[in-house]
Amino acid sequence: MAIAYLIYLCCASSFLIVDCQKSIKLHSYDSLISHLANGSDVRYFFDTSGCAPHTVRSRGDNPVFGGTVSLFGVIKDTGQGTGVTFFSHVRYIDENPKDLNEEIQSMWITNDVAEIFWGKPGFFVNNTDGVDGIFCNWTRGEGNIWVKQHSEQKQLTSFSDIQTMLTSGEDIRWVVNLGGCKCSPDSGKCQEGSFGDTVRDFKIHQNGSISFSSSMTAIIPLSWRYVRFIAFGHIYQNNTASFMVSELDPTTWDNGGNFMVSCPIASTSTTTGAKFYINNE
């Protein structure tokens, strides 16, 4: 926490402990979802002391925290012309060595408002008594979201390119833009939106396909509950990819529903389907 705050101060004062010039600060929701949809490396920093407390639960304990956006979701409401982007971060804490715990911080961003929730769920992820929340206008300085610049971003447009990069030790950023994909009948019609993360661990199966997974535990607003999301991905030699996103009760692991989608691997000239990128320093 102190280190994140120090980095923030150094960037603001141009005192280069870190190379802050390689990051671009975002100022609008549209730019945020545009960068996420194009596989960018997105970072965030929030000092919530200047934000408005949540009307239901507020204890005045406003954290300072930051990190990298990993698994995220973008839900678009085409009827209202608005949408929400959400991501979450889980870190272990050692405030009491005899009672090790973790803290979950979930960000739900709609336009210029970031709803931020945090709580300590306990070992069985069933303790919601300590969940707190706050509203921040992140486009007006109540929090910062950056895109980290890389010297080169390359889009991978074939199974063979993806396999070559993975087996060469590269991290690959993936994004599913649902337009142009096919959802299974029990998942309903594919709505506008996207989700993505980075392939860091993978398995190559006997049929040649590549599988990977991502997960996050998030705090759901209003219902004040924890939900575990797991995304399973498969990449096939015919230049297609399939994904299943499962929503689970984090305590019982009961399945609250699965969303299944099949997509072509996107080319550089298309904006839909499954996109895969590598970002070189």
N, C-alpha and C positions, 0 to 999 in steps of 0.2 A: 504494500500500500504506500509506504513512504517512498520506495523507489519509483513507483509510477508517478507520484506527485512530483518528485525531483526531475524526472524526465520531462514532464509537462512544463515545469518552470524553465528548464534548460532550453527547450524548444522556443518558448515564448521570448526568452532573452537572447536567443541565438548563441548561447554558450554551448558549444558543440561537444557534449559528452556522447550523444548519439547523433547520427547524421540525419537531422530532421528535414533537410532539404530534399530527401528522397521521398517524402510523403506529401500528398496533396490533401488539404483539408476540404471536406465536402460541405456544401451549404444548402442542399435541397434534397428532398425525398426522391425526386426523379433521378438525380445523379447517383444516389445511393443504390437504388434498384438497378440502374443501368450498369454500374460497375459490378454489382453482384452477379447480374445476368451474364456478364462477359468474363467471369472467372477471375476478377481482380482480388488482390490480397488486401482485405479490408480490416483496419484496426480501429479500436474505440477507446475512449477515455472519458470517464464521468466523475466529476466532483459534484455530488448531489446536494451539497450544503446550501446552494442557492436555488434549489428547485422547490416546487410547491408540494406539500405533503398530500398523500392520498387522503380522501375524505373519510374512508372507513377505518383504515389502520395506519397510524403514524405514531412513532415513539420518539422521534427526534434524533434517532441514531442514523445519520446520513453518511453512507460510506463513500470512499474515494477508491475507484477501481478501474481497471483497463484490461485489454486483452485482444485477441485475434478472433474474428468471426470464423467459426468452423462450420458445423451443420446449420443451415438456415432455411427458412421457408418464406415465400412471398405469396400472399393470398390477395387476388384482385377481385374487387366487387364491381363488375362491369355495369351493374344497374345504377350504382351510386357514383361511379367514377372515382372511387377511393380504394384503398387497400391497406394491408398491414404487412410489415416485415418483422419476423421474430427470430431470435437466436438466444442461446442460453450458455452459461458457463458454470461448470462445477469444479470446485477446488476443495481439497482436504484442508482442514484446519486443526490446529493443535492447541487451542486455548486451554484445554484441560487434558493433559497427557493420559489421564485415567479414563477419559471418555472421548475418544477420538471421534470426530464428526466431519461433515462436509457442509459447505455453504453453496447454495444454488442462487445464481443471479440471472434473471430472465429479462430480456428487453423486447418490448412490443412497440414498434415504431409506426405511427400513422401520421403522414405528412410531417409537420414540424414538431410533433409531440412524441416523446419517448416515455412510455410507461415502464418503469423499472421496478421489479419486485425481487426481494431477496429473503431467504429463510434458511434455517438449519433443520433439515428434515429428519435427522436421527438415523440410526443404523438401518431401520426398516422403511425409511422414506415415508413415514406416516405421521410425522409431527408437523402440523400446519399452524400451531399456536403462535409461532414466532415469525410468521410471514409478514413482511412490511412492504409498503409500496410508496412510490413518489412519481410525480410528473415533471419532466424536464423539457424545456424548449431547446432542443439541441442545435437548431439552426441559428439561435441567438446567443450562443456561448455557454448555455447550461449543459455542457458536455461537448465532446468533439468526436467526429468520425473522420478517419483518414483513409486514403488509398495509398498503399506503399508502392512506389514506383520501382519497376524492374527495367533493366536495360533492354530486355527483349521478352515479348510474350509470343508464344507460338501455339497456334491451334492445331490439334491433332485430329485428322479427318478420316482415319482408317484404323481398323483393328490392329493391323501390323505396326503402325506408328505407335499406338498406345502400348502394345506389348513390348516393343523395343525400348521405349522410354522407361517403363516400369522395371524391366529386367536390367536396366542400366542404373538403377538406383534413384530415379527422378521422382519427385512428388508431382502428382497430376491433379489439378483442380478440375472438378466436374460440376456441371450445371445442367439441370433438366428444365427446359422451357416447354411447357406442356402443349403449346400450340404445335400442331403437326404430329403429336403422339396419339396413341390409341390406349384408352383406359378399358379395363375389363368391365363387363356388364354389371357386376355387383359393386364396382367402384363408382358407378354413375358416369355421367358425361364429363370428359376432361374440361375443366374450367381454366380460365387464364390464371397463370401463376408460375412459380418456379421454386426449385429447391436445389441445394448443392452442398458440397464439402470438398475435401481433398482425399485422394486415395493415398494412404500411407502404408497400409497392410493389404495384401491380396493373396489369392490362391489361384493357380492355374489347374484346371481340371483335366481329366483324361480326354474329354472331347475338345479340348483346346480353349474352352471359354474361360474368362477371367471373372472372379467374384471378389467382392469387397463389401464392407459395411461401415456405417456411421451411426452414432447415437447421441442423444442428449436427453436430459431430464429437465423439464421446464415447469415453471409455475404458471398455471392458467388463471388469468384475471377473472374477477367476479366470483367464480366458483371456488377460488382459494384451495386448489388442489394441485398435486404434483402429477405429471404425466410423463411417461417414458416413451420417446419416439426412437424407432430403429429403422434405418433405411438400408435395404439390401440391394446391391447392384450386381448385374451380370452383363458382361460385354462379350459379344459373339463374333465369330469369324466372318459372318455375312454382313458385317458393318452395322449391326443393330445392337441395342442395349435394352434391358428390362430392369425395372425397379419395383420394389415393394416397400411401402412405408407402413409400419405397424405402430399402432397406438396401444400402449400397455399400462395397466395399473402398476406403478413401481413397487407396490407392497406385495401384491398377490401374483403379479405377472399375468393376470387375466387379460385376454385380448379384447380390446375395445373396438377393433375394426382394422381392416387392411385396405390399403389403396395400392392398386397395381396398374402399371403403365408400361407400354412398349414404345420405343422411339428409334428412329434412324439416328446414326451418328451424324451430326450436323456437318455440313461443308462450310467453307469460309464465306459463302455467298448466302447462307440461310441463317435466320435468327431463331428458328425453332428446332426441336429435337434435343438430343443429348450432346452437349458440348464438352470437349476435353482440352485442357490447356496446360502448358508448362510455362513457368515464369522464371527466367534466368536473371541472376544478379548482374 
